[in-house]
Amino acid sequence: MGLTYADITLLNSVDVGMARRGAMSNTDVRQINVSALVDSGAYMLTVDTSIKTQLGLDVFETLEVELADGTRKECEIAGPVILRFKNRRTTCDALVLPGATEVLLGAIPLEGLDVVLDAKTQQLTVHPLRPYIAGTKVK
């Protein structure tokens, strides 16, 4: 089994709200296109310090996290981030992992996007039963 990457767009949610209210231009909304490693074993969207800075994300708190190798580290939680993939969109916080070599797309944003990971083809796709509009469970 190989690795799966997905092309996603990350946007500063505060900027998007200001643009909707006419307080700033849509062209000034801070955003970045990245190829993210789809990691269903991770929980959150994980970015490095550079992406946090480029997007101008606010830091809300510090969280102790356990990395894949078992080590523990204190990391910032920043956001909110709007995440876009194909015809899907979700809003989530980002774990800021200094020195991270790639963006990780974890289970929480994957659920919010209502997407399916096909390990056989190494592709992330919109849910085949709901190709035009995302769905979620409320209860």
Secondary structure, 3 states (H helix, E strand, C coil): CCCCEEEEEEEEHHHHHHHHCCCCCHHHCCEEEEEEEECCCCCCEEECHHHHHHHCCEEEEEEEEECCCCCEEEEEEEEEEEEEECCEEEEEEEEECCCCCCCEECHHHHHHHCEEEECCCCEEEECCCCCCCCCCCCC
